[in-house]
Amino acid sequence: MESPHAYEDCPDCDRGRVEVPLYHRQSFDQDSGYIETRSEDCERCEGEGRLVICEDCTDGWIHHERPASLGHGPSEHFTYESWREPCESCEKGRQNDEQ
């Protein structure tokens, strides 16, 4: 059974909603008009108002490490290779994957 995720409040919204400005011009020839706001779901947290804190990664990256042989011989002839992959289970990892 998987452990429940820890959450933190989304810094971009207020309980999952953001105010988006809508600009209404009086006409195409005049720059005057008015600004109206509309409430929409936050794209970052998908309207949840909270973000999952990932326990599998560090800053959106999963770090892997494995021993690599430098040839035949005693254990001091080994070194460690390391690499990283974007985390698929958190938001920071999805941002890293898009880059």
VMD Tcl script that draws the C-alpha trace (Angstrom):
set ca {
  {0.00 0.00 0.00}
  {1.35 3.42 -0.94}
  {1.80 6.04 1.74}
  {-0.43 9.12 1.49}
  {1.17 12.13 -0.15}
  {2.13 15.24 1.77}
  {0.74 18.52 0.44}
  {1.68 22.19 0.49}
  {-0.46 25.21 -0.42}
  {-0.20 26.39 -4.02}
  {1.59 29.77 -4.11}
  {-0.09 30.85 -7.37}
  {-3.74 30.77 -6.31}
  {-6.29 31.25 -3.56}
  {-7.86 27.84 -2.81}
  {-7.51 26.69 -6.42}
  {-8.89 29.82 -8.10}
  {-7.03 32.68 -9.86}
  {-8.35 36.03 -11.04}
  {-7.74 36.56 -14.76}
  {-8.10 40.07 -16.24}
  {-10.30 40.49 -19.31}
  {-9.73 43.62 -21.36}
  {-12.77 45.04 -23.17}
  {-12.08 47.80 -25.66}
  {-14.77 50.28 -26.60}
  {-14.03 49.80 -30.29}
  {-11.18 48.93 -32.65}
  {-10.36 52.60 -33.22}
  {-10.25 53.67 -29.55}
  {-8.01 52.39 -26.79}
  {-10.49 53.22 -24.04}
  {-12.64 50.56 -22.44}
  {-12.79 48.67 -19.17}
  {-11.11 45.75 -17.41}
  {-13.14 42.91 -15.98}
  {-11.83 39.96 -13.95}
  {-12.90 36.37 -14.18}
  {-12.18 33.56 -11.72}
  {-10.67 30.40 -13.25}
  {-9.11 27.17 -12.01}
  {-5.38 27.42 -11.30}
  {-3.34 25.63 -13.97}
  {-0.46 24.78 -11.64}
  {-2.51 22.86 -9.05}
  {-5.44 22.09 -11.39}
  {-7.92 23.80 -9.07}
  {-6.97 21.74 -6.00}
  {-5.35 24.62 -4.09}
  {-2.47 22.39 -3.02}
  {0.58 20.71 -4.51}
  {1.94 17.25 -3.77}
  {5.32 17.24 -2.05}
  {7.28 14.48 -3.73}
  {9.36 12.20 -1.52}
  {10.99 10.36 -4.43}
  {13.05 13.20 -5.87}
  {15.23 16.20 -5.14}
  {14.08 19.39 -6.88}
  {12.27 17.43 -9.60}
  {15.15 15.05 -10.36}
  {15.65 11.42 -9.32}
  {19.33 10.69 -8.75}
  {20.63 7.19 -9.54}
  {23.98 5.67 -8.69}
  {25.57 2.30 -9.49}
  {29.03 0.78 -9.19}
  {31.14 0.65 -12.35}
  {34.20 -1.50 -12.79}
  {37.53 0.01 -13.82}
  {38.79 -3.39 -14.84}
  {39.45 -6.67 -13.10}
  {40.83 -6.61 -9.60}
  {40.03 -5.78 -6.00}
  {37.13 -3.64 -4.87}
  {39.17 -0.43 -4.93}
  {39.09 -0.70 -8.73}
  {35.46 0.33 -8.73}
  {33.93 3.76 -9.07}
  {30.34 4.94 -9.02}
  {28.44 6.27 -12.02}
  {25.63 8.69 -11.31}
  {22.87 10.10 -13.51}
  {19.53 11.77 -13.05}
  {16.09 11.58 -14.63}
  {13.06 13.87 -14.32}
  {10.58 12.73 -11.68}
  {7.29 11.69 -13.29}
  {5.22 11.90 -10.11}
  {5.63 15.58 -9.22}
  {5.12 18.96 -10.85}
  {8.78 20.01 -10.78}
  {9.72 16.83 -12.60}
  {7.19 17.49 -15.33}
  {8.65 21.01 -15.75}
  {12.16 19.54 -16.01}
  {10.94 17.01 -18.58}
  {9.60 19.84 -20.82}
  {12.99 21.61 -20.93}
}
mol new
graphics top color blue
foreach p $ca { graphics top sphere $p radius 0.5 }
foreach p [lrange $ca 0 end-1] q [lrange $ca 1 end] { graphics top cylinder $p $q radius 0.2 }
display resetview
